[in-house]
Structures are given as C-alpha cells and as structure tokens.
Amino acid sequence: MSEATAFKHVGLIVKRPEQSFEEFVAHWLKVHSEIALRVPGLLRYVINPIDRSQYPDSPIDGFSELWFESLEAAEAAFASPAGQEAFADVPNFAQHVAVTYITEIRKR
C-alpha cells in the first residue's frame, strides 16, 4: 500500500450567534470561498458545514481544509493580498476559528 502526504491548514469554525445555519453556509459558500480560491499556492479547498440542529453534540459549525505544498507555502499564501482578504472576511460569518496545521498521511 502506498502513502501520500499533504500539508493542510484546517480551520474549526463556530458561526456568529445571530446567524442561522443557512446564512452561515451561504456566506461561506458564496463570499468567503470565492476569496479563498484566489489564495496563491492553494492546491485544494474543502468546506465541511455541520448543522448542529442535526448534530447537537458537535462543538463547531464546520471546518475548512486548505491544502498546500508545505508550511512555508501556506504562510506565504496567507501573507498575500488574497490571504489577507480571506482573514479579513472571517468575522463576517464566524465568531471563532481555531486554526491548526496538519500533515495528512493517506493510506488509500
């Protein structure tokens, strides 16, 4: 079995309390995602909304996955104008975001 590695920036997101889940997802899909897709060096972008009315044990409303070649590539991407624009948009749909960097090891 072969292994493939990828470097990911993962954001664990709590929506703004005054927003409905639908409003949260709409902004994330229609506004924030369009900004994020312009970040240089981005290899893959996935959003994962979690409807807490369906999954009440979830401590978050969703998480994002942004793939880059390396930590250095991610840091350069977020220092770019598009990266700064993406960070500036976060308060428009998120109350809190916990960011972590993950090295993913795929077995299949």
N, CA, C and O atoms as CSV, one atom per row, in Angstrom:
chain,resi,resn,atom,element,x,y,z
A,1,MET,N,N,0.848,-1.178,0.000
A,1,MET,CA,C,0.000,0.000,0.000
A,1,MET,C,C,0.892,1.239,0.000
A,1,MET,O,O,1.819,1.333,0.805
A,2,SER,N,N,0.628,2.165,-0.872
A,2,SER,CA,C,1.425,3.380,-0.936
A,2,SER,C,C,0.848,4.444,-0.008
A,2,SER,O,O,-0.318,4.391,0.384
A,3,GLU,N,N,1.694,5.406,0.329
A,3,GLU,CA,C,1.269,6.520,1.167
A,3,GLU,C,C,1.480,7.820,0.406
A,3,GLU,O,O,2.445,7.965,-0.344
A,4,ALA,N,N,0.567,8.760,0.607
A,4,ALA,CA,C,0.713,10.091,0.040
A,4,ALA,C,C,0.553,11.083,1.174
A,4,ALA,O,O,-0.294,10.893,2.048
A,5,THR,N,N,1.342,12.125,1.174
A,5,THR,CA,C,1.225,13.133,2.222
A,5,THR,C,C,0.779,14.457,1.626
A,5,THR,O,O,1.062,14.775,0.471
A,6,ALA,N,N,0.081,15.208,2.444
A,6,ALA,CA,C,-0.363,16.541,2.054
A,6,ALA,C,C,-0.292,17.420,3.286
A,6,ALA,O,O,-0.476,16.945,4.406
A,7,PHE,N,N,-0.029,18.687,3.084
A,7,PHE,CA,C,0.029,19.635,4.183
A,7,PHE,C,C,-1.254,20.439,4.189
A,7,PHE,O,O,-1.607,21.064,3.189
A,8,LYS,N,N,-1.959,20.425,5.326
A,8,LYS,CA,C,-3.263,21.094,5.391
A,8,LYS,C,C,-3.314,22.160,6.470
A,8,LYS,O,O,-2.736,22.022,7.548
A,9,HIS,N,N,-4.023,23.222,6.142
A,9,HIS,CA,C,-4.437,24.261,7.088
A,9,HIS,C,C,-5.908,23.961,7.364
A,9,HIS,O,O,-6.730,23.996,6.448
A,10,VAL,N,N,-6.246,23.665,8.622
A,10,VAL,CA,C,-7.620,23.322,8.985
A,10,VAL,C,C,-8.149,24.388,9.941
A,10,VAL,O,O,-7.504,24.730,10.932
A,11,GLY,N,N,-9.332,24.903,9.622
A,11,GLY,CA,C,-9.988,25.888,10.480
A,11,GLY,C,C,-11.248,25.283,11.079
A,11,GLY,O,O,-12.145,24.866,10.346
A,12,LEU,N,N,-11.324,25.232,12.403
A,12,LEU,CA,C,-12.502,24.739,13.112
A,12,LEU,C,C,-13.363,25.961,13.439
A,12,LEU,O,O,-12.934,26.837,14.189
A,13,ILE,N,N,-14.567,26.022,12.883
A,13,ILE,CA,C,-15.334,27.271,12.835
A,13,ILE,C,C,-16.599,27.201,13.674
A,13,ILE,O,O,-17.355,26.231,13.622
A,14,VAL,N,N,-16.808,28.267,14.453
A,14,VAL,CA,C,-18.068,28.492,15.168
A,14,VAL,C,C,-18.711,29.708,14.514
A,14,VAL,O,O,-18.089,30.766,14.415
A,15,LYS,N,N,-19.947,29.558,14.069
A,15,LYS,CA,C,-20.633,30.643,13.365
A,15,LYS,C,C,-20.991,31.781,14.323
A,15,LYS,O,O,-20.976,31.623,15.544
A,16,ARG,N,N,-21.306,32.914,13.739
A,16,ARG,CA,C,-21.780,34.063,14.530
A,16,ARG,C,C,-23.132,33.694,15.143
A,16,ARG,O,O,-23.972,33.104,14.463
A,17,PRO,N,N,-23.355,34.026,16.401
A,17,PRO,CA,C,-24.580,33.573,17.078
A,17,PRO,C,C,-25.871,34.121,16.483
A,17,PRO,O,O,-26.919,33.485,16.592
A,18,GLU,N,N,-25.809,35.283,15.861
A,18,GLU,CA,C,-27.031,35.873,15.298
A,18,GLU,C,C,-27.376,35.314,13.925
A,18,GLU,O,O,-28.447,35.604,13.392
A,19,GLN,N,N,-26.488,34.523,13.351
A,19,GLN,CA,C,-26.726,33.946,12.026
A,19,GLN,C,C,-27.427,32.598,12.139
A,19,GLN,O,O,-27.162,31.815,13.052
A,20,SER,N,N,-28.320,32.346,11.198
A,20,SER,CA,C,-28.866,30.991,11.065
A,20,SER,C,C,-27.791,30.121,10.425
A,20,SER,O,O,-26.821,30.630,9.864
A,21,PHE,N,N,-27.969,28.825,10.512
A,21,PHE,CA,C,-27.049,27.912,9.847
A,21,PHE,C,C,-27.037,28.182,8.343
A,21,PHE,O,O,-25.978,28.157,7.716
A,22,GLU,N,N,-28.205,28.437,7.769
A,22,GLU,CA,C,-28.309,28.702,6.332
A,22,GLU,C,C,-27.555,29.969,5.940
A,22,GLU,O,O,-26.888,29.992,4.906
A,23,GLU,N,N,-27.651,31.020,6.750
A,23,GLU,CA,C,-26.907,32.262,6.469
A,23,GLU,C,C,-25.400,32.031,6.559
A,23,GLU,O,O,-24.633,32.521,5.731
A,24,PHE,N,N,-24.994,31.284,7.571
A,24,PHE,CA,C,-23.586,30.946,7.763
A,24,PHE,C,C,-23.029,30.227,6.528
A,24,PHE,O,O,-21.995,30.617,5.986
A,25,VAL,N,N,-23.722,29.181,6.096
A,25,VAL,CA,C,-23.268,28.398,4.943
A,25,VAL,C,C,-23.299,29.242,3.668
A,25,VAL,O,O,-22.390,29.144,2.844
A,26,ALA,N,N,-24.326,30.062,3.498
A,26,ALA,CA,C,-24.422,30.900,2.295
A,26,ALA,C,C,-23.229,31.841,2.186
A,26,ALA,O,O,-22.644,31.974,1.111
A,27,HIS,N,N,-22.861,32.494,3.282
A,27,HIS,CA,C,-21.707,33.404,3.226
A,27,HIS,C,C,-20.431,32.615,2.953
A,27,HIS,O,O,-19.604,33.018,2.136
A,28,TRP,N,N,-20.283,31.495,3.642
A,28,TRP,CA,C,-19.091,30.671,3.464
A,28,TRP,C,C,-18.953,30.225,2.010
A,28,TRP,O,O,-17.858,30.277,1.450
A,29,LEU,N,N,-20.046,29.791,1.399
A,29,LEU,CA,C,-20.008,29.305,0.015
A,29,LEU,C,C,-19.888,30.412,-1.025
A,29,LEU,O,O,-19.093,30.314,-1.959
A,30,LYS,N,N,-20.681,31.463,-0.858
A,30,LYS,CA,C,-20.803,32.476,-1.915
A,30,LYS,C,C,-19.804,33.615,-1.806
A,30,LYS,O,O,-19.459,34.234,-2.813
A,31,VAL,N,N,-19.338,33.900,-0.603
A,31,VAL,CA,C,-18.413,35.025,-0.429
A,31,VAL,C,C,-17.015,34.532,-0.050
A,31,VAL,O,O,-16.047,34.738,-0.782
A,32,HIS,N,N,-16.934,33.881,1.101
A,32,HIS,CA,C,-15.615,33.511,1.615
A,32,HIS,C,C,-14.886,32.523,0.702
A,32,HIS,O,O,-13.688,32.671,0.462
A,33,SER,N,N,-15.587,31.536,0.203
A,33,SER,CA,C,-14.946,30.550,-0.678
A,33,SER,C,C,-14.379,31.191,-1.926
A,33,SER,O,O,-13.309,30.800,-2.393
A,34,GLU,N,N,-15.082,32.173,-2.476
A,34,GLU,CA,C,-14.583,32.852,-3.684
A,34,GLU,C,C,-13.282,33.592,-3.398
A,34,GLU,O,O,-12.395,33.648,-4.249
A,35,ILE,N,N,-13.171,34.158,-2.200
A,35,ILE,CA,C,-11.914,34.818,-1.805
A,35,ILE,C,C,-10.830,33.764,-1.616
A,35,ILE,O,O,-9.726,33.902,-2.142
A,36,ALA,N,N,-11.145,32.714,-0.865
A,36,ALA,CA,C,-10.157,31.671,-0.562
A,36,ALA,C,C,-9.596,31.029,-1.828
A,36,ALA,O,O,-8.412,30.699,-1.883
A,37,LEU,N,N,-10.423,30.856,-2.824
A,37,LEU,CA,C,-9.960,30.222,-4.064
A,37,LEU,C,C,-8.931,31.063,-4.819
A,37,LEU,O,O,-8.266,30.556,-5.722
A,38,ARG,N,N,-8.793,32.336,-4.462
A,38,ARG,CA,C,-7.783,33.209,-5.087
A,38,ARG,C,C,-6.450,33.192,-4.339
A,38,ARG,O,O,-5.487,33.814,-4.787
A,39,VAL,N,N,-6.381,32.495,-3.215
A,39,VAL,CA,C,-5.140,32.447,-2.431
A,39,VAL,C,C,-4.085,31.698,-3.240
A,39,VAL,O,O,-4.330,30.574,-3.678
A,40,PRO,N,N,-2.912,32.304,-3.445
A,40,PRO,CA,C,-1.892,31.659,-4.274
A,40,PRO,C,C,-1.336,30.401,-3.613
A,40,PRO,O,O,-1.161,30.344,-2.396
A,41,GLY,N,N,-1.064,29.404,-4.434
A,41,GLY,CA,C,-0.470,28.175,-3.932
A,41,GLY,C,C,-1.468,27.187,-3.344
A,41,GLY,O,O,-1.080,26.111,-2.889
A,42,LEU,N,N,-2.741,27.538,-3.351
A,42,LEU,CA,C,-3.771,26.647,-2.822
A,42,LEU,C,C,-3.950,25.462,-3.768
A,42,LEU,O,O,-4.266,25.644,-4.944
A,43,LEU,N,N,-3.750,24.254,-3.253
A,43,LEU,CA,C,-3.862,23.051,-4.077
A,43,LEU,C,C,-5.258,22.456,-4.045
A,43,LEU,O,O,-5.728,21.898,-5.037
A,44,ARG,N,N,-5.920,22.578,-2.899
A,44,ARG,CA,C,-7.259,22.011,-2.735
A,44,ARG,C,C,-7.964,22.761,-1.622
A,44,ARG,O,O,-7.340,23.171,-0.644
A,45,TYR,N,N,-9.277,22.938,-1.776
A,45,TYR,CA,C,-10.069,23.651,-0.774
A,45,TYR,C,C,-11.379,22.905,-0.566
A,45,TYR,O,O,-12.116,22.653,-1.520
A,46,VAL,N,N,-11.667,22.552,0.682
A,46,VAL,CA,C,-12.884,21.821,1.021
A,46,VAL,C,C,-13.532,22.491,2.218
A,46,VAL,O,O,-12.855,22.824,3.191
A,47,ILE,N,N,-14.850,22.692,2.149
A,47,ILE,CA,C,-15.570,23.176,3.318
A,47,ILE,C,C,-16.484,22.059,3.808
A,47,ILE,O,O,-17.015,21.272,3.024
A,48,ASN,N,N,-16.650,22.014,5.119
A,48,ASN,CA,C,-17.409,20.949,5.765
A,48,ASN,C,C,-18.379,21.567,6.772
A,48,ASN,O,O,-18.055,21.636,7.957
A,49,PRO,N,N,-19.564,22.019,6.336
A,49,PRO,CA,C,-20.539,22.581,7.279
A,49,PRO,C,C,-21.130,21.473,8.160
A,49,PRO,O,O,-21.313,20.340,7.713
A,50,ILE,N,N,-21.421,21.816,9.405
A,50,ILE,CA,C,-22.037,20.878,10.345
A,50,ILE,C,C,-23.273,21.564,10.931
A,50,ILE,O,O,-23.150,22.559,11.646
A,51,ASP,N,N,-24.433,21.047,10.635
A,51,ASP,CA,C,-25.687,21.606,11.140
A,51,ASP,C,C,-25.916,21.074,12.552
A,51,ASP,O,O,-26.298,19.918,12.737
A,52,ARG,N,N,-25.678,21.931,13.542
A,52,ARG,CA,C,-25.782,21.483,14.925
A,52,ARG,C,C,-27.211,21.169,15.359
A,52,ARG,O,O,-27.410,20.560,16.410
A,53,SER,N,N,-28.210,21.572,14.572
A,53,SER,CA,C,-29.562,21.129,14.902
A,53,SER,C,C,-29.706,19.639,14.589
A,53,SER,O,O,-30.523,18.948,15.199
A,54,GLN,N,N,-28.913,19.150,13.641
A,54,GLN,CA,C,-28.894,17.724,13.309
A,54,GLN,C,C,-27.858,16.945,14.130
A,54,GLN,O,O,-28.025,15.755,14.401
A,55,TYR,N,N,-26.788,17.644,14.516
A,55,TYR,CA,C,-25.684,17.029,15.255
A,55,TYR,C,C,-25.367,17.888,16.477
A,55,TYR,O,O,-24.340,18.566,16.508
A,56,PRO,N,N,-26.241,17.863,17.481
A,56,PRO,CA,C,-26.110,18.779,18.619
A,56,PRO,C,C,-24.867,18.558,19.484
A,56,PRO,O,O,-24.508,19.441,20.263
A,57,ASP,N,N,-24.213,17.425,19.370
A,57,ASP,CA,C,-23.005,17.187,20.150
A,57,ASP,C,C,-21.764,17.841,19.547
A,57,ASP,O,O,-20.708,17.872,20.178
A,58,SER,N,N,-21.889,18.362,18.331
A,58,SER,CA,C,-20.738,18.996,17.689
A,58,SER,C,C,-20.425,20.329,18.373
A,58,SER,O,O,-21.326,21.141,18.583
A,59,PRO,N,N,-19.168,20.558,18.718
A,59,PRO,CA,C,-18.791,21.842,19.320
A,59,PRO,C,C,-18.538,22.940,18.288
A,59,PRO,O,O,-18.311,24.095,18.646
A,60,ILE,N,N,-18.580,22.569,16.991
A,60,ILE,CA,C,-18.313,23.530,15.924
A,60,ILE,C,C,-19.409,23.461,14.869
A,60,ILE,O,O,-20.174,22.499,14.804
A,61,ASP,N,N,-19.466,24.516,14.037
A,61,ASP,CA,C,-20.446,24.585,12.952
A,61,ASP,C,C,-19.860,24.174,11.608
A,61,ASP,O,O,-20.575,24.113,10.608
A,62,GLY,N,N,-18.575,23.896,11.583
A,62,GLY,CA,C,-17.951,23.446,10.356
A,62,GLY,C,C,-16.442,23.533,10.438
A,62,GLY,O,O,-15.875,24.081,11.383
A,63,PHE,N,N,-15.809,22.974,9.418
A,63,PHE,CA,C,-14.357,23.108,9.329
A,63,PHE,C,C,-13.934,23.201,7.873
A,63,PHE,O,O,-14.559,22.632,6.978
A,64,SER,N,N,-12.856,23.934,7.668
A,64,SER,CA,C,-12.310,24.115,6.325
A,64,SER,C,C,-11.000,23.354,6.224
A,64,SER,O,O,-10.301,23.149,7.217
A,65,GLU,N,N,-10.682,22.940,5.005
A,65,GLU,CA,C,-9.423,22.263,4.726
A,65,GLU,C,C,-8.787,22.950,3.521
A,65,GLU,O,O,-9.375,23.003,2.441
A,66,LEU,N,N,-7.592,23.469,3.717
A,66,LEU,CA,C,-6.851,24.121,2.640
A,66,LEU,C,C,-5.514,23.415,2.497
A,66,LEU,O,O,-4.723,23.383,3.441
A,67,TRP,N,N,-5.255,22.850,1.326
A,67,TRP,CA,C,-4.041,22.083,1.082
A,67,TRP,C,C,-2.985,22.961,0.421
A,67,TRP,O,O,-3.275,23.762,-0.468
A,68,PHE,N,N,-1.751,22.783,0.884
A,68,PHE,CA,C,-0.589,23.477,0.324
A,68,PHE,C,C,0.571,22.497,0.205
A,68,PHE,O,O,0.534,21.410,0.782
A,69,GLU,N,N,1.596,22.883,-0.542
A,69,GLU,CA,C,2.789,22.053,-0.691
A,69,GLU,C,C,3.557,21.900,0.622
A,69,GLU,O,O,4.147,20.852,0.885
A,70,SER,N,N,3.545,22.972,1.457
A,70,SER,CA,C,4.354,22.970,2.679
A,70,SER,C,C,3.834,24.054,3.621
A,70,SER,O,O,2.994,24.872,3.246
A,71,LEU,N,N,4.347,24.044,4.848
A,71,LEU,CA,C,4.020,25.104,5.796
A,71,LEU,C,C,4.471,26.456,5.251
A,71,LEU,O,O,3.761,27.453,5.386
A,72,GLU,N,N,5.633,26.486,4.645
A,72,GLU,CA,C,6.148,27.737,4.080
A,72,GLU,C,C,5.231,28.259,2.973
A,72,GLU,O,O,5.001,29.464,2.874
A,73,ALA,N,N,4.710,27.360,2.145
A,73,ALA,CA,C,3.784,27.773,1.083
A,73,ALA,C,C,2.491,28.330,1.686
A,73,ALA,O,O,1.944,29.311,1.183
A,74,ALA,N,N,2.006,27.712,2.753
A,74,ALA,CA,C,0.796,28.209,3.417
A,74,ALA,C,C,1.041,29.584,4.021
A,74,ALA,O,O,0.209,30.480,3.878
A,75,GLU,N,N,2.162,29.757,4.687
A,75,GLU,CA,C,2.483,31.053,5.296
A,75,GLU,C,C,2.584,32.141,4.228
A,75,GLU,O,O,2.081,33.247,4.426
A,76,ALA,N,N,3.223,31.843,3.109
A,76,ALA,CA,C,3.328,32.809,2.016
A,76,ALA,C,C,1.949,33.123,1.434
A,76,ALA,O,O,1.649,34.274,1.116
A,77,ALA,N,N,1.118,32.099,1.301
A,77,ALA,CA,C,-0.225,32.289,0.749
A,77,ALA,C,C,-1.044,33.223,1.625
A,77,ALA,O,O,-1.714,34.120,1.113
A,78,PHE,N,N,-1.001,33.024,2.933
A,78,PHE,CA,C,-1.812,33.848,3.829
A,78,PHE,C,C,-1.239,35.249,4.021
A,78,PHE,O,O,-1.946,36.154,4.463
A,79,ALA,N,N,0.040,35.431,3.689
A,79,ALA,CA,C,0.630,36.773,3.736
A,79,ALA,C,C,0.301,37.573,2.476
A,79,ALA,O,O,0.507,38.786,2.445
A,80,SER,N,N,-0.205,36.907,1.443
A,80,SER,CA,C,-0.530,37.569,0.174
A,80,SER,C,C,-1.771,38.444,0.323
A,80,SER,O,O,-2.506,38.297,1.300
A,81,PRO,N,N,-2.022,39.349,-0.620
A,81,PRO,CA,C,-3.248,40.164,-0.558
A,81,PRO,C,C,-4.528,39.316,-0.489
A,81,PRO,O,O,-5.435,39.646,0.275
A,82,ALA,N,N,-4.615,38.250,-1.260
A,82,ALA,CA,C,-5.815,37.404,-1.201
A,82,ALA,C,C,-5.916,36.703,0.151
A,82,ALA,O,O,-7.013,36.551,0.689
A,83,GLY,N,N,-4.793,36.280,0.698
A,83,GLY,CA,C,-4.791,35.660,2.017
A,83,GLY,C,C,-5.252,36.628,3.090
A,83,GLY,O,O,-6.021,36.264,3.980
A,84,GLN,N,N,-4.779,37.863,3.001
A,84,GLN,CA,C,-5.199,38.888,3.971
A,84,GLN,C,C,-6.680,39.224,3.810
A,84,GLN,O,O,-7.371,39.474,4.797
A,85,GLU,N,N,-7.166,39.229,2.573
A,85,GLU,CA,C,-8.593,39.469,2.323
A,85,GLU,C,C,-9.432,38.342,2.926
A,85,GLU,O,O,-10.496,38.594,3.492
A,86,ALA,N,N,-8.957,37.104,2.806
A,86,ALA,CA,C,-9.678,35.965,3.387
A,86,ALA,C,C,-9.752,36.094,4.910
A,86,ALA,O,O,-10.817,35.894,5.494
A,87,PHE,N,N,-8.637,36.426,5.554
A,87,PHE,CA,C,-8.651,36.601,7.003
A,87,PHE,C,C,-9.572,37.746,7.417
A,87,PHE,O,O,-10.263,37.650,8.432
A,88,ALA,N,N,-9.586,38.821,6.641
A,88,ALA,CA,C,-10.439,39.974,6.965
A,88,ALA,C,C,-11.917,39.630,6.853
A,88,ALA,O,O,-12.741,40.238,7.536
A,89,ASP,N,N,-12.271,38.665,6.005
A,89,ASP,CA,C,-13.674,38.280,5.832
A,89,ASP,C,C,-14.185,37.352,6.933
A,89,ASP,O,O,-15.395,37.265,7.139
A,90,VAL,N,N,-13.312,36.671,7.631
A,90,VAL,CA,C,-13.730,35.674,8.625
A,90,VAL,C,C,-14.756,36.218,9.623
A,90,VAL,O,O,-15.747,35.532,9.873
A,91,PRO,N,N,-14.579,37.406,10.206
A,91,PRO,CA,C,-15.580,37.884,11.174
A,91,PRO,C,C,-16.968,38.112,10.582
A,91,PRO,O,O,-17.934,38.279,11.327
A,92,ASN,N,N,-17.082,38.123,9.263
A,92,ASN,CA,C,-18.388,38.308,8.635
A,92,ASN,C,C,-19.281,37.066,8.727
A,92,ASN,O,O,-20.489,37.152,8.508
A,93,PHE,N,N,-18.687,35.915,9.051
A,93,PHE,CA,C,-19.514,34.709,9.173
A,93,PHE,C,C,-19.100,33.804,10.331
A,93,PHE,O,O,-19.780,32.814,10.603
A,94,ALA,N,N,-18.007,34.118,11.018
A,94,ALA,CA,C,-17.528,33.255,12.094
A,94,ALA,C,C,-17.299,34.051,13.376
A,94,ALA,O,O,-16.723,35.139,13.361
A,95,GLN,N,N,-17.763,33.482,14.476
A,95,GLN,CA,C,-17.485,34.074,15.783
A,95,GLN,C,C,-16.075,33.691,16.238
A,95,GLN,O,O,-15.369,34.487,16.857
A,96,HIS,N,N,-15.689,32.474,15.922
A,96,HIS,CA,C,-14.383,31.980,16.348
A,96,HIS,C,C,-13.879,30.944,15.345
A,96,HIS,O,O,-14.648,30.140,14.818
A,97,VAL,N,N,-12.564,30.982,15.094
A,97,VAL,CA,C,-11.919,29.967,14.255
A,97,VAL,C,C,-10.640,29.535,14.964
A,97,VAL,O,O,-9.780,30.360,15.271
A,98,ALA,N,N,-10.525,28.247,15.217
A,98,ALA,CA,C,-9.283,27.668,15.735
A,98,ALA,C,C,-8.563,27.047,14.551
A,98,ALA,O,O,-9.117,26.196,13.856
A,99,VAL,N,N,-7.331,27.472,14.324
A,99,VAL,CA,C,-6.567,27.003,13.168
A,99,VAL,C,C,-5.496,26.028,13.630
A,99,VAL,O,O,-4.831,26.238,14.644
A,100,THR,N,N,-5.350,24.984,12.878
A,100,THR,CA,C,-4.269,24.037,13.117
A,100,THR,C,C,-3.685,23.607,11.773
A,100,THR,O,O,-4.375,23.608,10.753
A,101,TYR,N,N,-2.429,23.248,11.789
A,101,TYR,CA,C,-1.777,22.726,10.594
A,101,TYR,C,C,-1.579,21.234,10.772
A,101,TYR,O,O,-1.120,20.776,11.819
A,102,ILE,N,N,-1.927,20.485,9.747
A,102,ILE,CA,C,-1.928,19.020,9.822
A,102,ILE,C,C,-1.168,18.463,8.636
A,102,ILE,O,O,-1.330,18.923,7.505
A,103,THR,N,N,-0.338,17.468,8.903
A,103,THR,CA,C,0.229,16.683,7.816
A,103,THR,C,C,-0.644,15.456,7.672
A,103,THR,O,O,-0.703,14.618,8.573
A,104,GLU,N,N,-1.317,15.349,6.551
A,104,GLU,CA,C,-2.206,14.213,6.294
A,104,GLU,C,C,-1.404,13.093,5.657
A,104,GLU,O,O,-0.621,13.317,4.734
A,105,ILE,N,N,-1.609,11.894,6.159
A,105,ILE,CA,C,-0.976,10.722,5.580
A,105,ILE,C,C,-2.100,9.826,5.066
A,105,ILE,O,O,-2.878,9.278,5.848
A,106,ARG,N,N,-2.174,9.685,3.758
A,106,ARG,CA,C,-3.222,8.868,3.144
A,106,ARG,C,C,-2.712,7.448,2.926
A,106,ARG,O,O,-1.614,7.233,2.414
A,107,LYS,N,N,-3.529,6.500,3.323
A,107,LYS,CA,C,-3.212,5.093,3.107
A,107,LYS,C,C,-3.925,4.557,1.878
A,107,LYS,O,O,-3.513,3.550,1.304
A,108,ARG,N,N,-4.988,5.226,1.478
A,108,ARG,CA,C,-5.727,4.786,0.298
A,108,ARG,C,C,-6.302,5.997,-0.396
A,108,ARG,O,O,-6.969,5.862,-1.422
